[in-house]
Amino acid sequence: MGHSTDDFKAKIMKRPTATDIKPKKLQSFLTSYGFVLKRSNASHFIYEYIDTVKNKKHQIVVPMHDPIKPAYIDKIRDIILEVEGE
């Protein structure tokens, strides 16, 4: 991941949860982290992450409203923590 991606990841991992995350930045981060956009329906984007080490699939539906609601950032953080074994 690049420097700005690392900075954005730090923002996602931070508590309390950020309340100013923009949809385009989140989409870019998810893609660079390895999430795949499976489909979108209006403003709802469905991403999937395949954890090949644990042989597990993570899926998240994110309404791409501006800003992204903290509950969805929390879910993304939880997936990252599980994938990275923290």
C-alpha positions, 0 to 999 in steps of 0.5 A, spaced: 500 500 500 502 507 498 503 512 503 496 515 502 493 508 503 497 507 509 494 514 512 487 512 510 488 505 513 490 509 520 484 513 519 479 507 519 483 503 524 483 509 529 478 510 535 473 513 536 471 512 529 472 518 524 465 521 521 468 525 515 470 519 510 468 520 503 465 515 499 470 515 493 476 515 498 473 509 501 472 505 495 479 507 493 482 504 499 477 498 499 480 496 492 487 497 494 486 493 500 484 487 496 476 488 497 473 486 490 466 490 488 461 484 487 456 489 485 452 495 486 445 497 487 443 504 487 448 507 493 449 500 496 456 497 494 457 490 496 464 488 497 468 481 498 474 480 501 477 473 500 482 471 506 486 465 503 490 464 509 484 462 513 480 460 507 474 465 509 470 470 505 468 477 508 462 481 505 460 488 507 454 492 504 456 499 504 451 505 503 455 510 499 452 516 502 457 522 504 460 521 509 460 514 510 456 512 517 461 510 522 457 503 523 460 501 516 467 504 518 467 499 524 465 493 520 471 494 515 475 495 521 473 489 524 474 485 518 481 488 517 483 486 524 480 479 523 484 478 516 491 481 520 490 477 526 489 482 531 
